[in-house]
Amino acid sequence: CSSANIPEIVVLVSTPYVFDLATSTPVICVGSEVVIGREAFAGSDTLSINEDDQNGNSVTWVEQQILSFENGVYIPDNQGCLYAELTFNQFGTATLSSPDDIASVLMNLEHSFVGDITINIICPNGQVMSLWPEAGGSGTFLGEPIDDESGVPGVGYDYTFSPNSTGPTWLDLINSSFPSTIPAGDYSADGDWNDLVGCPLNGTWQLEVCDIVGADDGWVFEFG
């Protein structure tokens, strides 16, 4: 027999070193000595070029949290909500103090009618922000769905929502250009990112996708 246990392995990785290329003199002649690093202009001629803090800056590794569903998760037609969950445990007791604390919310999905669904982000203490509301009135797709309600997955597109996005909301895009499908890209959220201020960073964050109208379905492939 074979074991069905899946071991969890922690892999430690390194980031590239970032150098500050400020120099102790703006003119460098062949054969002369020059100090390179962020302490180069400290006004001292005795700086050691072997000290780590004088030769560059170390980089803090930022873990990119993405939940990938190998075969996708089905969003059935008008049968409730899908919840994709990501759990964080590296932030201690820190809370979200500003929308800028979030780089973006990522999802890869397809759906044969964006007007059928609502999309929310829910933080560990239950605070909710709307990414896409109950909009209705549009035959616009997400990604490239199989538009026959057969339950067969189509092609998901990468969509991100960022606090400082220069892109429109999906609703603004639909009302201005009437696309057949919303292109992959970065967009503004429907809701206010300040709705998430005060959320604990540690805990389980949820992507909620609810199909609330009959006759269409979709798939979620990634959430991050």
C-alpha positions in Angstrom: 0.0 0.0 0.0 1.1 3.6 -0.4 0.7 6.5 2.1 -1.8 9.2 1.3 0.0 11.6 3.7 1.3 14.8 2.0 4.3 16.1 3.8 4.7 19.9 4.3 8.2 21.1 3.6 9.5 24.6 4.5 11.9 26.0 1.9 14.1 29.0 2.8 14.9 31.2 -0.1 17.1 34.3 -0.6 16.4 37.5 -2.4 18.9 39.3 -4.6 21.2 41.8 -2.9 20.3 45.4 -3.5 23.3 47.7 -3.8 23.4 51.4 -3.1 25.9 52.7 -5.6 26.6 56.0 -4.0 30.3 56.7 -4.0 32.6 58.6 -1.8 33.8 60.8 -4.7 32.0 61.7 -7.9 35.3 61.5 -9.9 37.2 58.2 -9.9 40.6 57.8 -11.5 42.2 54.5 -12.5 44.1 53.1 -9.6 42.4 55.3 -6.9 40.4 54.0 -4.0 36.7 54.6 -3.7 34.1 53.7 -1.1 30.8 52.4 -2.6 27.7 52.1 -0.4 25.1 54.0 1.6 27.7 55.2 4.1 30.0 56.6 1.4 29.3 60.2 2.2 29.6 59.9 6.0 32.6 62.2 5.9 35.1 59.6 7.2 38.2 58.4 5.5 38.4 55.3 7.7 35.3 53.4 6.6 35.7 49.7 6.4 34.4 48.4 3.0 33.9 45.0 4.7 31.1 46.1 7.0 27.7 44.8 5.7 25.7 48.0 6.4 28.2 50.1 4.3 28.0 47.9 1.2 24.4 47.5 0.4 21.0 46.8 1.9 19.6 43.4 2.7 16.1 42.7 1.5 13.2 41.4 3.5 11.6 38.5 1.8 7.9 39.1 1.2 5.9 35.9 0.8 3.5 36.1 -2.0 0.4 34.3 -0.8 -1.5 32.7 -3.7 -3.9 29.8 -3.4 -4.0 27.8 -6.6 -6.7 25.3 -7.4 -5.2 22.7 -9.7 -8.4 21.9 -11.5 -10.4 25.0 -10.5 -13.4 25.4 -8.2 -16.8 25.4 -9.7 -19.2 28.4 -9.2 -22.5 26.7 -9.7 -25.5 28.6 -11.2 -27.5 30.4 -8.5 -26.6 28.0 -5.7 -25.0 30.1 -3.1 -21.4 31.3 -2.5 -17.9 30.0 -3.0 -15.3 30.8 -0.3 -11.6 30.6 -1.1 -9.5 30.9 2.0 -5.9 32.0 2.7 -4.5 31.8 6.2 -1.6 34.0 7.4 0.4 33.6 10.6 3.5 35.6 10.2 2.3 39.1 11.2 1.9 38.7 15.0 -0.7 41.1 16.3 -0.4 43.6 13.5 -3.5 45.1 12.0 -4.1 46.8 8.7 -3.6 50.5 9.4 -3.9 51.8 5.8 -5.1 50.5 2.5 -1.5 50.9 1.3 -0.7 47.8 3.5 -2.3 45.7 0.8 -0.4 45.4 -2.5 -3.4 43.8 -4.4 -6.0 41.1 -4.3 -5.5 38.6 -7.1 -7.9 36.2 -8.6 -8.0 34.0 -11.8 -11.5 33.1 -12.8 -14.0 32.9 -15.6 -17.8 33.4 -15.6 -20.3 33.5 -18.4 -22.1 36.6 -17.1 -20.4 39.0 -14.6 -23.8 40.5 -13.8 -24.8 37.2 -12.1 -22.2 37.4 -9.3 -20.9 39.4 -6.4 -17.3 39.3 -5.2 -16.2 40.4 -1.7 -13.0 40.2 0.3 -13.6 39.2 3.9 -10.8 39.7 6.6 -10.3 37.5 9.6 -12.5 39.5 12.0 -15.4 39.6 9.5 -14.9 43.0 8.0 -16.1 43.0 4.3 -15.1 45.0 1.3 -16.9 44.8 -2.1 -14.8 44.1 -5.1 -17.8 43.7 -7.5 -21.4 44.5 -6.5 -24.7 43.1 -7.7 -24.7 45.1 -10.9 -26.8 43.2 -13.4 -27.7 44.7 -16.8 -24.6 43.3 -18.6 -23.9 40.3 -20.8 -20.1 40.8 -20.2 -18.0 37.7 -19.5 -15.0 37.2 -17.2 -12.2 35.3 -19.0 -13.2 32.8 -21.7 -16.1 30.7 -20.3 -17.8 27.8 -21.9 -21.2 29.4 -22.2 -23.5 26.4 -22.1 -23.9 25.7 -18.3 -22.3 22.3 -18.8 -19.9 22.8 -15.9 -16.9 22.5 -18.2 -14.1 25.0 -17.2 -13.1 27.7 -19.6 -10.0 29.9 -19.5 -9.6 32.1 -16.5 -8.0 35.6 -16.7 -5.8 37.2 -14.1 -7.7 40.1 -12.4 -6.2 42.2 -9.6 -7.7 44.9 -7.5 -5.3 47.4 -6.0 -5.8 50.3 -3.5 -3.8 52.6 -5.8 -5.0 51.2 -9.1 -5.3 53.6 -12.1 -7.7 51.2 -13.8 -11.5 51.7 -13.7 -13.9 49.7 -11.7 -15.5 46.8 -13.7 -18.8 48.7 -13.8 -17.2 51.9 -15.2 -15.5 49.8 -17.8 -18.7 48.1 -18.8 -20.6 51.4 -18.9 -18.0 53.1 -21.0 -16.9 50.5 -23.6 -19.3 47.6 -23.4 -16.6 44.8 -23.7 -17.7 41.3 -24.5 -15.3 40.1 -21.8 -13.4 42.1 -19.1 -9.7 42.1 -20.1 -7.1 40.8 -17.7 -5.5 43.6 -15.7 -5.5 45.7 -12.6 -8.8 47.4 -11.6 -10.2 49.7 -8.9 -12.6 48.0 -6.4 -16.2 48.8 -6.1 -15.9 49.3 -2.4 -13.8 51.5 -0.1 -10.4 49.9 0.9 -10.8 51.7 4.2 -13.5 49.2 5.0 -10.6 46.8 5.8 -8.7 49.2 8.1 -8.4 47.6 11.5 -8.4 44.0 10.1 -5.9 41.7 11.8 -3.3 40.6 9.3 -3.0 37.1 10.8 -5.9 34.7 10.3 -8.0 33.5 7.5 -8.8 35.9 4.6 -11.7 34.9 2.3 -12.6 35.6 -1.3 -16.4 35.3 -1.5 -18.0 34.8 -4.9 -21.8 34.4 -4.9 -23.9 33.5 -8.0 -27.2 35.1 -7.3 -28.9 34.9 -10.7 -30.0 31.9 -12.8 -28.6 30.7 -16.1 -24.8 31.1 -15.9 -21.8 29.5 -14.1 -18.0 29.9 -13.8 -14.8 28.7 -12.2 -12.2 30.2 -9.9 -8.6 29.0 -10.4 -6.5 31.2 -8.1 -6.9 33.6 -5.2 -4.1 35.6 -3.6 
